[in-house]
């Protein structure tokens, strides 16, 4: 069981290489929140939460805006990565790249 928390438009899609994964990013697909982006592929993203289409965090499609994802990042930094689950809620090719993808974040119940 889960409870809806918030929906975010993904940012920095081009920097993350999200354009390479457009066909894999389908509405309803589960994605994963990644908090150690500096240690993965990207530099200077240490204050942001990445969204990956794989559990390993190797295929980052974008990041949650820094000011919006601070609370989520704090929980992920504490190791509470099972607290949140995320799904793609929008992949609209008629919108600009910075507004094309949206992710809905849910809080898991019964931890």
OpenMM code with the backbone's topology and positions (N, CA, C; nanometers):
from openmm import Vec3, app, unit

residues = "UNK UNK UNK UNK UNK UNK UNK UNK UNK UNK UNK UNK UNK UNK UNK UNK UNK UNK UNK UNK UNK UNK UNK UNK UNK UNK UNK UNK UNK UNK UNK UNK UNK UNK UNK UNK UNK UNK UNK UNK UNK UNK UNK UNK UNK UNK UNK UNK UNK UNK UNK UNK UNK UNK UNK UNK UNK UNK UNK UNK UNK UNK UNK UNK UNK UNK UNK UNK UNK UNK UNK UNK UNK UNK UNK UNK UNK UNK UNK UNK UNK UNK UNK UNK UNK UNK UNK UNK UNK UNK UNK UNK UNK UNK UNK UNK UNK UNK UNK UNK UNK UNK UNK UNK UNK UNK UNK UNK UNK UNK UNK".split()
positions = [
    Vec3(0.0848, -0.1173, 0.0000),
    Vec3(0.0000, 0.0000, 0.0000),
    Vec3(0.0897, 0.1241, 0.0000),
    Vec3(0.0452, 0.2261, -0.0671),
    Vec3(0.1241, 0.3501, -0.0725),
    Vec3(0.0329, 0.4705, -0.0757),
    Vec3(0.0887, 0.5845, -0.0390),
    Vec3(0.0139, 0.7101, -0.0321),
    Vec3(0.0842, 0.8111, -0.1217),
    Vec3(0.0061, 0.8779, -0.2065),
    Vec3(0.0635, 0.9782, -0.2971),
    Vec3(0.1265, 1.0911, -0.2176),
    Vec3(0.2502, 1.1291, -0.2556),
    Vec3(0.3203, 1.2396, -0.1910),
    Vec3(0.3211, 1.3632, -0.2805),
    Vec3(0.3826, 1.3523, -0.3990),
    Vec3(0.3967, 1.4690, -0.4841),
    Vec3(0.4388, 1.4264, -0.6248),
    Vec3(0.4103, 1.5131, -0.7211),
    Vec3(0.4511, 1.4899, -0.8589),
    Vec3(0.5538, 1.5955, -0.8970),
    Vec3(0.6580, 1.5533, -0.9676),
    Vec3(0.7663, 1.6426, -1.0067),
    Vec3(0.7917, 1.6340, -1.1561),
    Vec3(0.8192, 1.7484, -1.2184),
    Vec3(0.8696, 1.7503, -1.3555),
    Vec3(1.0202, 1.7283, -1.3468),
    Vec3(1.0726, 1.6382, -1.4287),
    Vec3(1.2159, 1.6103, -1.4242),
    Vec3(1.2939, 1.7206, -1.4938),
    Vec3(1.4062, 1.7547, -1.4366),
    Vec3(1.4952, 1.8565, -1.4911),
    Vec3(1.6256, 1.7921, -1.5359),
    Vec3(1.7050, 1.8672, -1.6105),
    Vec3(1.8376, 1.8263, -1.6580),
    Vec3(1.8339, 1.6942, -1.7357),
    Vec3(1.7305, 1.6795, -1.8161),
    Vec3(1.7118, 1.5570, -1.8935),
    Vec3(1.8253, 1.5387, -1.9945),
    Vec3(1.8646, 1.6436, -2.0640),
    Vec3(1.9731, 1.6316, -2.1620),
    Vec3(2.1063, 1.5996, -2.0961),
    Vec3(2.1362, 1.6663, -1.9843),
    Vec3(2.2622, 1.6426, -1.9143),
    Vec3(2.2731, 1.4988, -1.8656),
    Vec3(2.1602, 1.4408, -1.8307),
    Vec3(2.1582, 1.3042, -1.7783),
    Vec3(2.1517, 1.1985, -1.8874),
    Vec3(2.1273, 1.2383, -2.0083),
    Vec3(2.1155, 1.1422, -2.1174),
    Vec3(1.9778, 1.0793, -2.1268),
    Vec3(1.8777, 1.1446, -2.0704),
    Vec3(1.7418, 1.0917, -2.0727),
    Vec3(1.6854, 1.0761, -2.2120),
    Vec3(1.7372, 1.1541, -2.3061),
    Vec3(1.6877, 1.1468, -2.4433),
    Vec3(1.7132, 1.0095, -2.5047),
    Vec3(1.8156, 0.9407, -2.4583),
    Vec3(1.8476, 0.8080, -2.5101),
    Vec3(1.7459, 0.7034, -2.4649),
    Vec3(1.6703, 0.7326, -2.3602),
    Vec3(1.5781, 0.6348, -2.3011),
    Vec3(1.4312, 0.6701, -2.3221),
    Vec3(1.4004, 0.7613, -2.4122),
    Vec3(1.2625, 0.8076, -2.4290),
    Vec3(1.1642, 0.6946, -2.4518),
    Vec3(1.2013, 0.5970, -2.5334),
    Vec3(1.1092, 0.4881, -2.5640),
    Vec3(1.0880, 0.3952, -2.4449),
    Vec3(1.1838, 0.3899, -2.3534),
    Vec3(1.1723, 0.3049, -2.2353),
    Vec3(1.0947, 0.3718, -2.1228),
    Vec3(1.0782, 0.5035, -2.1318),
    Vec3(1.0106, 0.5795, -2.0262),
    Vec3(0.8618, 0.5874, -2.0599),
    Vec3(0.7887, 0.4899, -2.0112),
    Vec3(0.6454, 0.4832, -2.0390),
    Vec3(0.5668, 0.5181, -1.9136),
    Vec3(0.4528, 0.5810, -1.9334),
    Vec3(0.3660, 0.6172, -1.8210),
    Vec3(0.3282, 0.4899, -1.7450),
    Vec3(0.3422, 0.4945, -1.6137),
    Vec3(0.3122, 0.3800, -1.5283),
    Vec3(0.4328, 0.2951, -1.4949),
    Vec3(0.5457, 0.3191, -1.5624),
    Vec3(0.6675, 0.2413, -1.5363),
    Vec3(0.7285, 0.2828, -1.4029),
    Vec3(0.7662, 0.1836, -1.3233),
    Vec3(0.8338, 0.2133, -1.1965),
    Vec3(0.9755, 0.2597, -1.2259),
    Vec3(1.0173, 0.3635, -1.1559),
    Vec3(1.1528, 0.4153, -1.1658),
    Vec3(1.2121, 0.4217, -1.0257),
    Vec3(1.3397, 0.4514, -1.0164),
    Vec3(1.4114, 0.4441, -0.8894),
    Vec3(1.4763, 0.5779, -0.8565),
    Vec3(1.4723, 0.6139, -0.7295),
    Vec3(1.5307, 0.7391, -0.6829),
    Vec3(1.6750, 0.7132, -0.6406),
    Vec3(1.7655, 0.7943, -0.6913),
    Vec3(1.9089, 0.7775, -0.6675),
    Vec3(1.9614, 0.9044, -0.6008),
    Vec3(2.0348, 0.8893, -0.4905),
    Vec3(2.0795, 1.0082, -0.4181),
    Vec3(2.2282, 1.0348, -0.4250),
    Vec3(2.3092, 0.9455, -0.4751),
    Vec3(2.4537, 0.9675, -0.4780),
    Vec3(2.5026, 0.9888, -0.6210),
    Vec3(2.4513, 1.0921, -0.6831),
    Vec3(2.4811, 1.1160, -0.8247),
    Vec3(2.6275, 1.1482, -0.8512),
    Vec3(2.6957, 1.2171, -0.7591),
    Vec3(2.8374, 1.2456, -0.7801),
    Vec3(2.9194, 1.1177, -0.7884),
    Vec3(2.8795, 1.0172, -0.7125),
    Vec3(2.9521, 0.8914, -0.7137),
    Vec3(2.9170, 0.8068, -0.8346),
    Vec3(2.8092, 0.8354, -0.8995),
    Vec3(2.7695, 0.7597, -1.0186),
    Vec3(2.8390, 0.8220, -1.1404),
    Vec3(2.7665, 0.8916, -1.2210),
    Vec3(2.8186, 0.9419, -1.3477),
    Vec3(2.8357, 1.0934, -1.3487),
    Vec3(2.7550, 1.1638, -1.2700),
    Vec3(2.7443, 1.3078, -1.2846),
    Vec3(2.8179, 1.3834, -1.1764),
    Vec3(2.8744, 1.4929, -1.2143),
    Vec3(2.9430, 1.5811, -1.1193),
    Vec3(2.8543, 1.7011, -1.0908),
    Vec3(2.8659, 1.7554, -0.9728),
    Vec3(2.7924, 1.8753, -0.9305),
    Vec3(2.6411, 1.8525, -0.9203),
    Vec3(2.5981, 1.7300, -0.9058),
    Vec3(2.4569, 1.6995, -0.8848),
    Vec3(2.4355, 1.6448, -0.7444),
    Vec3(2.5307, 1.6650, -0.6553),
    Vec3(2.5270, 1.6005, -0.5240),
    Vec3(2.4084, 1.6412, -0.4383),
    Vec3(2.3463, 1.7554, -0.4653),
    Vec3(2.2330, 1.8013, -0.3854),
    Vec3(2.0988, 1.7634, -0.4470),
    Vec3(2.1021, 1.6814, -0.5513),
    Vec3(1.9784, 1.6482, -0.6205),
    Vec3(1.9511, 1.4987, -0.6174),
    Vec3(1.8249, 1.4651, -0.6364),
    Vec3(1.7810, 1.3265, -0.6420),
    Vec3(1.7607, 1.2894, -0.7886),
    Vec3(1.8307, 1.1875, -0.8317),
    Vec3(1.8168, 1.1410, -0.9682),
    Vec3(1.7051, 1.0390, -0.9803),
    Vec3(1.6542, 1.0259, -1.1021),
    Vec3(1.5516, 0.9266, -1.1320),
    Vec3(1.6096, 0.8341, -1.2380),
    Vec3(1.6119, 0.7053, -1.2054),
    Vec3(1.6738, 0.6056, -1.2923),
    Vec3(1.5704, 0.5028, -1.3373),
    Vec3(1.5888, 0.4506, -1.4582),
    Vec3(1.4985, 0.3462, -1.5056),
    Vec3(1.5471, 0.2078, -1.4647),
    Vec3(1.6654, 0.1994, -1.4027),
    Vec3(1.7141, 0.0720, -1.3518),
    Vec3(1.7545, 0.0855, -1.2047),
    Vec3(1.7523, -0.0254, -1.1332),
    Vec3(1.7829, -0.0230, -0.9901),
    Vec3(1.9264, 0.0172, -0.9609),
    Vec3(2.0167, -0.0094, -1.0544),
    Vec3(2.1590, 0.0216, -1.0344),
    Vec3(2.1874, 0.1709, -1.0392),
    Vec3(2.0973, 0.2472, -1.0970),
    Vec3(2.1194, 0.3904, -1.1088),
    Vec3(2.2126, 0.4283, -1.2216),
    Vec3(2.2291, 0.3405, -1.3185),
    Vec3(2.3188, 0.3701, -1.4306),
    Vec3(2.2501, 0.4428, -1.5449),
    Vec3(2.1175, 0.4343, -1.5511),
    Vec3(2.0433, 0.4999, -1.6599),
    Vec3(1.9545, 0.6088, -1.6003),
    Vec3(2.0189, 0.7189, -1.5639),
    Vec3(1.9483, 0.8333, -1.5066),
    Vec3(1.8793, 0.9083, -1.6197),
    Vec3(1.7501, 0.9367, -1.6023),
    Vec3(1.6762, 1.0073, -1.7071),
    Vec3(1.6526, 1.1538, -1.6735),
    Vec3(1.6810, 1.1937, -1.5516),
    Vec3(1.6621, 1.3319, -1.5089),
    Vec3(1.6744, 1.3417, -1.3578),
    Vec3(1.6573, 1.4621, -1.3084),
    Vec3(1.6654, 1.4850, -1.1640),
    Vec3(1.5414, 1.5601, -1.1160),
    Vec3(1.5071, 1.5370, -0.9903),
    Vec3(1.4015, 1.6139, -0.9267),
    Vec3(1.4604, 1.7512, -0.8962),
    Vec3(1.3875, 1.8599, -0.9199),
    Vec3(1.4418, 1.9928, -0.8906),
    Vec3(1.4958, 1.9994, -0.7470),
    Vec3(1.6118, 2.0606, -0.7324),
    Vec3(1.6824, 2.0622, -0.6039),
    Vec3(1.5963, 2.1143, -0.4895),
    Vec3(1.5286, 2.2260, -0.5107),
    Vec3(1.4488, 2.2859, -0.4034),
    Vec3(1.3296, 2.1982, -0.3663),
    Vec3(1.2813, 2.1176, -0.4598),
    Vec3(1.1664, 2.0305, -0.4348),
    Vec3(1.2068, 1.8970, -0.3726),
    Vec3(1.3261, 1.8505, -0.4037),
    Vec3(1.3667, 1.7174, -0.3608),
    Vec3(1.4481, 1.7110, -0.2341),
    Vec3(1.4611, 1.8224, -0.1632),
    Vec3(1.5444, 1.8261, -0.0431),
    Vec3(1.4986, 1.7261, 0.0623),
    Vec3(1.3701, 1.7205, 0.0894),
    Vec3(1.3182, 1.6284, 0.1897),
    Vec3(1.3436, 1.4831, 0.1489),
    Vec3(1.3184, 1.4521, 0.0240),
    Vec3(1.3420, 1.3163, -0.0248),
    Vec3(1.4892, 1.2812, -0.0121),
    Vec3(1.5760, 1.3731, -0.0507),
    Vec3(1.7207, 1.3486, -0.0424),
    Vec3(1.7637, 1.3210, 0.1003),
    Vec3(1.7096, 1.3953, 0.1955),
    Vec3(1.7441, 1.3731, 0.3365),
    Vec3(1.7112, 1.2303, 0.3792),
    Vec3(1.5941, 1.1813, 0.3422),
    Vec3(1.5563, 1.0446, 0.3778),
    Vec3(1.6440, 0.9414, 0.3062),
    Vec3(1.6748, 0.9657, 0.1783),
    Vec3(1.7606, 0.8733, 0.1049),
    Vec3(1.9013, 0.8703, 0.1646),
    Vec3(1.9514, 0.9866, 0.2064),
    Vec3(2.0844, 0.9937, 0.2687),
    Vec3(2.0904, 0.9136, 0.3986),
    Vec3(1.9777, 0.9022, 0.4677),
    Vec3(1.9716, 0.8251, 0.5926),
    Vec3(1.9560, 0.6753, 0.5664),
    Vec3(1.9466, 0.6375, 0.4392),
    Vec3(1.9333, 0.4965, 0.4055),
    Vec3(1.7900, 0.4466, 0.4001),
    Vec3(1.6957, 0.5354, 0.4002),
    Vec3(1.5544, 0.4982, 0.3978),
    Vec3(1.5030, 0.4931, 0.2539),
    Vec3(1.5739, 0.4261, 0.1676),
    Vec3(1.5367, 0.4225, 0.0258),
    Vec3(1.4090, 0.3435, -0.0012),
    Vec3(1.3660, 0.2608, 0.0903),
    Vec3(1.2415, 0.1849, 0.0731),
    Vec3(1.1181, 0.2669, 0.1120),
    Vec3(1.1396, 0.3876, 0.1661),
    Vec3(1.0290, 0.4732, 0.2078),
    Vec3(0.9496, 0.5252, 0.0882),
    Vec3(1.0180, 0.5488, -0.0245),
    Vec3(0.9537, 0.6070, -0.1424),
    Vec3(0.9500, 0.5080, -0.2576),
    Vec3(0.8473, 0.5189, -0.3380),
    Vec3(0.8452, 0.4521, -0.4671),
    Vec3(0.8005, 0.5568, -0.5689),
    Vec3(0.8393, 0.5362, -0.6928),
    Vec3(0.8114, 0.6372, -0.7945),
    Vec3(0.7700, 0.5709, -0.9249),
    Vec3(0.6812, 0.6401, -0.9971),
    Vec3(0.6402, 0.5934, -1.1297),
    Vec3(0.6384, 0.7124, -1.2254),
    Vec3(0.6552, 0.6829, -1.3521),
    Vec3(0.6444, 0.7861, -1.4544),
    Vec3(0.4967, 0.8219, -1.4687),
    Vec3(0.4649, 0.9489, -1.4529),
    Vec3(0.3256, 0.9921, -1.4636),
    Vec3(0.2994, 1.0722, -1.5911),
    Vec3(0.4074, 1.1106, -1.6613),
    Vec3(0.3901, 1.1821, -1.7882),
    Vec3(0.5117, 1.1626, -1.8769),
    Vec3(0.4881, 1.1368, -2.0039),
    Vec3(0.5900, 1.1384, -2.1085),
    Vec3(0.5199, 1.1970, -2.2302),
    Vec3(0.5184, 1.3289, -2.2361),
    Vec3(0.4418, 1.4010, -2.3375),
    Vec3(0.5373, 1.4673, -2.4359),
    Vec3(0.5477, 1.4110, -2.5557),
    Vec3(0.6417, 1.4647, -2.6545),
    Vec3(0.5965, 1.5966, -2.7158),
    Vec3(0.4770, 1.6438, -2.6835),
    Vec3(0.4327, 1.7739, -2.7337),
    Vec3(0.4814, 1.8888, -2.6431),
    Vec3(0.5369, 1.8545, -2.5285),
    Vec3(0.5864, 1.9560, -2.4342),
    Vec3(0.7354, 1.9762, -2.4535),
    Vec3(0.7851, 2.0871, -2.3990),
    Vec3(0.9292, 2.1120, -2.4049),
    Vec3(1.0022, 2.0060, -2.3236),
    Vec3(1.1291, 1.9886, -2.3500),
    Vec3(1.2067, 1.8836, -2.2857),
    Vec3(1.2049, 1.8945, -2.1334),
    Vec3(1.2104, 2.0158, -2.0814),
    Vec3(1.2114, 2.0346, -1.9367),
    Vec3(1.0761, 2.0049, -1.8723),
    Vec3(0.9730, 1.9860, -1.9510),
    Vec3(0.8408, 1.9541, -1.8968),
    Vec3(0.7850, 1.8239, -1.9536),
    Vec3(0.8664, 1.7525, -2.0263),
    Vec3(0.8182, 1.6310, -2.0927),
    Vec3(0.7886, 1.5186, -1.9941),
    Vec3(0.8811, 1.4949, -1.9010),
    Vec3(0.8669, 1.3840, -1.8071),
    Vec3(0.8219, 1.4328, -1.6705),
    Vec3(0.7282, 1.3605, -1.6127),
    Vec3(0.6897, 1.3847, -1.4737),
    Vec3(0.6940, 1.2519, -1.3997),
    Vec3(0.7278, 1.2620, -1.2714),
    Vec3(0.7368, 1.1448, -1.1857),
    Vec3(0.6465, 1.1661, -1.0652),
    Vec3(0.5649, 1.0668, -1.0342),
    Vec3(0.4809, 1.0707, -0.9142),
    Vec3(0.5523, 0.9924, -0.8049),
    Vec3(0.5678, 1.0545, -0.6893),
    Vec3(0.6354, 0.9925, -0.5763),
    Vec3(0.5288, 0.9503, -0.4743),
    Vec3(0.5441, 0.8295, -0.4263),
    Vec3(0.4533, 0.7737, -0.3260),
    Vec3(0.5327, 0.7362, -0.2012),
    Vec3(0.4663, 0.7431, -0.0876),
    Vec3(0.5250, 0.6982, 0.0393),
    Vec3(0.4695, 0.5586, 0.0654),
    Vec3(0.5594, 0.4647, 0.0873),
    Vec3(0.5175, 0.3279, 0.1146),
    Vec3(0.4605, 0.3176, 0.2549),
    Vec3(0.3545, 0.2427, 0.2685),
    Vec3(0.2940, 0.2190, 0.3990),
    Vec3(0.3309, 0.0806, 0.4481),
    Vec3(0.3305, 0.0644, 0.5785),
    Vec3(0.3554, -0.0673, 0.6367),
    Vec3(0.5004, -0.1081, 0.6350),
    Vec3(0.5913, -0.0131, 0.6546),
    Vec3(0.7344, -0.0460, 0.6559),
    Vec3(0.7728, -0.1191, 0.7815),
] * unit.nanometer
topology = app.Topology()
chain = topology.addChain("A")
for resn in residues:
    res = topology.addResidue(resn, chain)
    for name in ("N", "CA", "C"):
        topology.addAtom(name, app.Element.getBySymbol(name[0]), res)
